[in-house]
Structures are given as C-alpha cells and as structure tokens.
Amino acid sequence: MSFLASLTPCASRLTVPPFARGSTIRYRRSMGAVSQPPSPPAPPFAERARTLVHLGRIGTLCTQLHRRPGTPFGSVAPYGVDACGQPTLLISTMAVHTQNLLADAHASLLVTQPGWADDPLAGARVTLVGSVERIADSERQTIRDDYLQRHASARSWVDFGDFGFYRLLVAELYYVAGFGAMGWVDADAYRAATVDPLADHVAGILAHMNADHGNALVLYCRAFAELEAEMAEMTGIDRMGFDVRGRRGDRRQSVRINFPRDVTTPEEARRALVEMVREARARLGS
C-alpha cells in the first residue's frame, strides 16, 4: 500500500509574495489560521540530539594532540551508543587518537545528519563534549553487541589485543538544527531523552514522499504555510511534524508544518498526512 492515498495536483493557487533564498519559516500546530510564532512546536533539542546520535554511525573525534600540546586532532570515528545515548568507540592503542586520550581524556565527537547532501550548513549536527574512559569488563558484551550491529566489518578486528572499547562521558552538547536554530543541551536532559519514534523510518518515508507525492508536498506548502511553491521536497519528519523545502524558480524556502497530533508509527504518520491533504484541499477550494 502506498504511504499516502493516490493524490492529484492542487487545482488552485494562493497568491503570496516571493520568498527569499534559503529563508526558514515555521508554523504553529493548527488546522486553522496560519501564524508565525517565535517558538513553533517541535521536539526539544535534547530529543533531537539523541535521535541524531542514534541514527548516525560515524563521527569526527577530536582529541588533544599529544606531540603538540594544545593542538586539536580530528579523526574519523565509527561509534556505537550505550543505554544513555553516549557514544562508544572501538579503538587501537596504536592509533594517534588513542595515544592522545591516554595523555588527556578530554574529547569531543561531531555527528552530522546522515545522508545530507545539500548545503552542509542547513543540515542537523551535534557536538558531544566530555571525557573518554575505558569500558568496564562487566559492560563489554553489551557494548560489543551494539557496536557490531552498527559496524559488522569490525568483527574482523574486534578481538585483536590492541583494540578496546571506550565511552565518551558526555558533559554537555551543542546542537544545530540548521540555519538559525541551535543551542547548548544539558547532558542529563540528553541522557533522559528518548529517540523519536519515527527515527528508524525517516529515510523510507522521505524517499517515498519525495518520489511519489511531490504534489501533496506542494499542497501542504500552499495551504498550511502560505508558500507558493512550484516544487517541494520533504527534508525531515518527527513525531510532531515535518520539514519541507519549497522551490519557486531558483529560490528556495524551508518551512516546518506540524501534524494535528503526535504520531508514533509510520501508519499514524500516513493517516495524519492523508487527513492534512483533505484539509488542504478544503482550504484551497480544490
């Protein structure tokens, strides 16, 4: 079954002023009048950061270079996550970053939005800051299982004598949702947060919506965001709503459109999106 019921192009258009390239507007959760509040409904940064770390697989690990004190050293770092969302690392004592950590355990890990291929400054990213410690033997099996589920190729070296599991103890985080949306996140709030219920389905939903329901996305833009887009693509979705980037000629604008209620499964999201198509058509008289 299609994620949405069969849709047809919108028959009518709203007249709105041209929009600026790359600008962003977000709209209040409402099936009624459109408004532009300063703080639209969206999951808190702690939840969004936790979700991003869950979805990611590889980050940039920054340590203090032992041979040049005070100099940051960045390296590619596949990672897992523990029960609190803290990154776990499988690293060798022969690696420069491990030698750096043995001298100074302070580190950070940058995780960027998986699969983001557009303007890199418009994608989500989070920097987790803290110190790295070796995983206790009592936790090793659980951490090992999670890590190998994410990185199956590591089975080839996971049991080498120079490799061990470590964890980044998160002291604080800095989360950037995209242009104009960013801030520090309390570590305890991050550890207490849960991963968005749609997280593991996002890629499939976006691919389906953008491949098969571009007309519906244009309809949402016109009816709920007063955005006279000629084309539109869904760039993100969560339990509270979704992000759409509309195009008109060579101009683009991003908007957030909220669901009429929270959704927790792909089927609930599908029903809400179908409902919103009907509401959009009623608004536009099509």
C-alpha positions as CSV (number, residue, x, y, z in Angstrom):
1,M,0.0,0.0,0.0
2,S,1.2,3.5,-0.8
3,F,2.3,5.6,2.2
4,L,-0.4,8.1,1.1
5,A,-3.6,7.5,-0.8
6,S,-3.4,8.4,-4.5
7,L,-3.1,12.2,-4.8
8,T,-3.7,14.7,-7.6
9,P,-2.1,18.1,-8.2
10,C,-3.7,21.0,-6.4
11,A,-6.1,22.8,-8.7
12,S,-5.8,26.3,-7.1
13,R,-3.0,28.5,-6.0
14,L,-2.6,31.0,-3.2
15,T,-1.1,34.4,-4.0
16,V,1.8,35.2,-1.8
17,P,4.9,37.4,-2.1
18,P,8.1,35.9,-3.5
19,F,10.3,34.4,-0.8
20,A,14.0,34.9,-0.1
21,R,16.6,32.2,-1.0
22,G,17.3,29.9,1.9
23,S,14.9,31.5,4.4
24,T,13.1,29.5,7.0
25,I,9.6,29.9,8.5
26,R,7.9,27.5,10.9
27,Y,4.2,27.3,11.6
28,R,2.1,26.6,14.7
29,R,0.4,23.2,15.1
30,S,-3.1,24.1,13.9
31,M,-5.5,23.1,11.2
32,G,-7.0,26.6,11.5
33,A,-5.4,30.0,10.8
34,V,-1.7,30.2,9.9
35,S,0.6,32.2,12.2
36,Q,4.3,32.7,12.7
37,P,5.2,32.2,16.4
38,P,8.8,32.6,17.6
39,S,8.8,29.1,19.1
40,P,6.8,26.6,17.0
41,P,6.1,23.1,18.3
42,A,9.0,20.8,17.8
43,P,10.8,18.1,19.8
44,P,13.2,19.6,22.3
45,F,16.9,19.8,21.3
46,A,17.7,17.0,23.8
47,E,15.4,14.6,22.0
48,R,16.6,15.7,18.5
49,A,20.2,15.4,19.5
50,R,19.6,11.9,21.0
51,T,17.8,10.9,17.7
52,L,20.6,12.2,15.6
53,V,23.2,10.3,17.5
54,H,21.1,7.2,17.3
55,L,20.8,7.5,13.5
56,G,24.4,8.3,12.9
57,R,27.2,5.8,12.5
58,I,30.4,7.8,12.0
59,G,31.6,11.0,13.6
60,T,34.6,13.2,13.8
61,L,36.6,12.5,17.1
62,C,38.6,15.5,18.3
63,T,41.4,14.9,20.8
64,Q,44.3,16.9,22.1
65,L,47.4,16.1,20.1
66,H,50.0,14.6,22.5
67,R,53.0,15.6,20.4
68,R,51.8,19.2,20.1
69,P,50.1,20.2,23.4
70,G,47.0,22.4,22.9
71,T,46.5,21.4,19.3
72,P,43.2,19.7,18.4
73,F,43.5,16.5,16.3
74,G,40.5,15.2,14.3
75,S,39.9,11.7,13.2
76,V,37.2,9.5,11.6
77,A,35.4,7.6,14.3
78,P,32.8,4.9,13.8
79,Y,30.8,4.7,17.0
80,G,28.1,2.9,18.9
81,V,25.8,4.1,21.7
82,D,25.2,2.9,25.2
83,A,21.9,2.8,27.0
84,C,22.1,6.5,27.8
85,G,22.9,7.6,24.2
86,Q,26.6,8.1,25.0
87,P,29.0,7.3,22.1
88,T,31.2,4.2,22.4
89,L,34.4,3.7,20.5
90,L,36.4,0.6,19.4
91,I,39.9,2.0,19.1
92,S,43.5,0.6,19.0
93,T,46.3,1.7,21.3
94,M,48.4,2.2,18.1
95,A,46.1,4.9,16.9
96,V,47.1,8.5,17.4
97,H,43.7,9.5,18.9
98,T,44.1,6.7,21.5
99,Q,47.5,7.9,22.4
100,N,46.2,11.4,22.7
101,L,43.4,10.2,25.0
102,L,45.7,8.3,27.3
103,A,47.6,11.6,27.8
104,D,44.4,13.8,28.1
105,A,41.0,12.1,28.2
106,H,39.1,15.3,27.1
107,A,37.5,14.9,23.7
108,S,34.5,15.8,21.5
109,L,32.6,14.0,18.8
110,L,30.9,15.7,15.9
111,V,27.9,13.9,14.4
112,T,26.2,15.2,11.2
113,Q,22.9,14.3,9.7
114,P,23.2,11.0,7.8
115,G,22.6,11.2,4.1
116,W,22.5,15.0,4.0
117,A,23.8,16.1,0.6
118,D,22.5,19.7,0.3
119,D,24.0,22.8,1.8
120,P,26.0,21.4,4.8
121,L,25.2,24.4,7.0
122,A,21.5,23.6,6.6
123,G,21.7,20.0,7.9
124,A,21.5,19.0,11.6
125,R,24.6,18.3,13.6
126,V,25.6,17.8,17.2
127,T,28.9,18.1,19.1
128,L,29.2,16.0,22.2
129,V,31.8,17.2,24.7
130,G,33.3,15.3,27.6
131,S,36.0,12.8,28.5
132,V,36.7,9.2,27.3
133,E,37.0,6.2,29.6
134,R,37.6,2.5,29.0
135,I,34.5,0.3,29.2
136,A,34.4,-1.9,32.2
137,D,34.5,-5.7,31.6
138,S,31.0,-6.0,33.1
139,E,29.6,-3.9,30.2
140,R,31.8,-5.1,27.4
141,Q,29.5,-7.7,25.9
142,T,26.5,-5.3,25.7
143,I,28.6,-2.6,24.2
144,R,30.3,-5.1,21.8
145,D,26.9,-6.4,20.5
146,D,25.6,-2.9,19.9
147,Y,28.8,-1.8,18.1
148,L,29.0,-4.8,15.9
149,Q,25.3,-4.5,14.9
150,R,26.2,-1.0,13.6
151,H,29.6,-1.9,12.2
152,A,29.6,-5.5,11.1
153,S,33.0,-5.1,9.4
154,A,34.6,-4.6,12.8
155,R,34.2,-8.3,13.5
156,S,37.5,-8.7,11.7
157,W,39.5,-6.8,14.3
158,V,37.3,-6.5,17.4
159,D,39.2,-9.2,19.3
160,F,42.7,-8.0,18.4
161,G,44.7,-7.5,21.5
162,D,45.4,-3.8,20.9
163,F,41.7,-2.9,20.5
164,G,39.4,-1.9,23.3
165,F,36.0,-0.3,23.9
166,Y,35.8,3.2,25.3
167,R,33.0,5.6,26.0
168,L,32.6,9.3,25.7
169,L,31.2,10.5,29.0
170,V,29.1,13.4,27.8
171,A,29.4,16.6,29.9
172,E,27.4,18.8,27.5
173,L,26.3,19.1,23.9
174,Y,25.9,21.7,21.3
175,Y,23.1,21.0,18.8
176,V,22.4,22.8,15.5
177,A,19.2,22.0,13.7
178,G,20.1,24.2,10.7
179,F,20.1,27.9,9.9
180,G,19.0,29.9,12.9
181,A,18.2,27.0,15.3
182,M,21.0,26.0,17.7
183,G,21.9,25.9,21.4
184,W,23.6,24.1,24.3
185,V,22.0,20.9,25.6
186,D,22.2,19.8,29.2
187,A,23.8,16.3,29.4
188,D,21.3,15.0,31.9
189,A,18.4,16.1,29.7
190,Y,20.1,14.4,26.8
191,R,20.6,11.1,28.6
192,A,17.0,11.2,29.8
193,A,15.6,11.9,26.4
194,T,14.2,9.2,24.1
195,V,14.8,8.6,20.4
196,D,12.0,9.9,18.2
197,P,9.6,7.0,17.4
198,L,9.8,7.6,13.7
199,A,13.6,7.8,13.6
200,D,14.3,4.4,12.1
201,H,11.6,5.0,9.4
202,V,12.6,8.5,8.4
203,A,14.7,7.6,5.3
204,G,12.0,5.4,3.9
205,I,9.2,8.0,4.5
206,L,11.3,10.8,2.9
207,A,12.2,8.7,-0.1
208,H,8.6,7.7,-0.7
209,M,7.1,11.1,-0.2
210,N,9.6,12.8,-2.4
211,A,9.4,10.1,-5.2
212,D,5.6,9.6,-5.2
213,H,3.9,12.6,-3.5
214,G,5.5,15.8,-4.6
215,N,2.1,17.2,-5.4
216,A,1.0,16.6,-1.8
217,L,4.0,18.4,-0.5
218,V,3.3,21.4,-2.7
219,L,-0.3,21.3,-1.5
220,Y,0.9,21.4,2.2
221,C,3.2,24.4,1.4
222,R,0.3,26.4,-0.1
223,A,-2.4,25.5,2.4
224,F,-0.5,25.5,5.7
225,A,2.5,27.7,5.1
226,E,1.2,30.2,2.5
227,L,4.2,29.2,0.4
228,E,3.5,29.4,-3.3
229,A,6.0,26.7,-4.2
230,E,6.2,25.1,-7.7
231,M,8.0,22.1,-6.3
232,A,8.7,20.8,-2.8
233,E,10.6,18.1,-1.0
234,M,10.3,16.7,2.5
235,T,13.6,17.1,4.3
236,G,12.7,15.8,7.8
237,I,9.9,14.2,9.8
238,D,9.4,13.5,13.5
239,R,6.5,12.8,15.9
240,M,5.3,16.4,15.9
241,G,5.6,17.3,12.2
242,F,7.7,17.6,9.2
243,D,10.1,19.9,7.3
244,V,9.6,20.9,3.7
245,R,11.8,22.8,1.3
246,G,9.8,24.6,-1.4
247,R,11.2,25.8,-4.7
248,R,10.0,28.6,-6.9
249,G,12.3,29.2,-9.9
250,D,15.8,29.3,-8.4
251,R,14.6,30.4,-5.0
252,R,14.1,28.1,-2.0
253,Q,12.4,28.3,1.3
254,S,12.2,25.9,4.2
255,V,9.1,25.6,6.4
256,R,8.0,23.4,9.3
257,I,4.5,22.1,9.2
258,N,3.1,20.4,12.3
259,F,0.8,17.4,12.5
260,P,-2.6,18.0,14.1
261,R,-1.5,15.5,16.8
262,D,1.6,13.5,17.8
263,V,2.3,10.4,15.7
264,T,4.3,7.4,16.9
265,T,4.3,5.0,13.9
266,P,4.6,5.2,10.2
267,E,0.9,4.3,9.9
268,E,-0.1,7.1,12.2
269,A,2.0,9.5,10.1
270,R,0.4,8.2,6.9
271,R,-3.1,8.8,8.3
272,A,-2.2,12.3,9.5
273,L,-0.7,13.2,6.1
274,V,-3.8,11.9,4.3
275,E,-6.0,13.9,6.7
276,M,-3.9,17.0,6.0
277,V,-4.3,16.6,2.2
278,R,-8.1,16.6,2.7
279,E,-7.9,19.7,4.9
280,A,-5.5,21.4,2.5
281,R,-7.9,20.8,-0.5
282,A,-10.8,22.1,1.5
283,R,-8.9,25.3,2.4
284,L,-7.9,25.9,-1.2
285,G,-11.3,25.0,-2.6
286,S,-9.9,22.3,-4.8
